[in-house]
Amino acid sequence: MIEGACRYVVKDRMEITGARWGLEGGEAVLKLRALYLNGRFRGVLEIHEQQEYQRNHQAKFAEMPKARSHLRLIPTGKG
């Protein structure tokens, strides 16, 4: 049973014709495939998206300088 599961998760994905897998890329694909097969992919994806938002947007915009106050017209007494 375990052997069949390993073949399903690992061998079928890693031996696709024409695919080239390095150690890091292959490991990343296997982790994602295991998450998907366990039904946990959506939850992990949501967490990843939240972290990306905080890292790329929230943190950068929090450091922005405050905007200047709006300019006011000063009456000159002309016209």
N, C-alpha and C positions, 0 to 999 in steps of 0.2 A: 504494500500500500504506500509506504513512504517512498519507495523507489519510483512508483508511478507518478506521485506528486512532484518529485524532483524533476522527472523528465518533463512533466507538463509545465512547470514553472521555469526551469533552466534550459534544458536541452532544446526544446522546440523554439524558444526565443533566440537563443544564442547561435543556432545553426541555420539561420535564414540565409538563403543563397545570396551571395553578393554583399552581405553585411560584414563590416569590419568592426570588431569590438576591441577596445583596449581594456585594461584592467579596471580603470576608474569608470569608464562609460558603461561597461558591462555590469559592474556592481550597481551603478545608479539605476539602470534599466531593471535589474532584478529586484531592487528595493521597491521601485514604483509598481512593478507587476505584482509583487507580494501584497502591497497595500491595496491595490485594486481588487485582487482576488479575495482578500479578507474583508472587503467592504469598508475599508477605512480611508480610502483615497480622498473622498470628498472632504472629510474632516481635516485631514492633513493639508489639503490644498487651501482650505479656508484659513487655517492658521498661517500658512506660508504667505498668503496674500495680505493678511493683516500685518505681518512682520515686514514685508516689503513696503507697504504703505507707510508704516512708521519710520522705516529706515530712509526711504527715498523722498518722502513728501513732508511728513509731520516734522521731522528733525530739521530739515532744511528751512522750512518756512517759519519755524519757531525762532530761528536766528536772524530773521530779517529785521532791519531797523524800522522803527516806528515812522509812519508817514508824517510829513510836515502838516501843520495846520493850514487851512485854506487861506488864501490871500484875501485881504479886505480892501475895499476902495476907500480912499481918504478924500473927503470933499476938499476941493481947492478953492471954492468960491467963484470959479469961472463957469459961465454958461449954464 
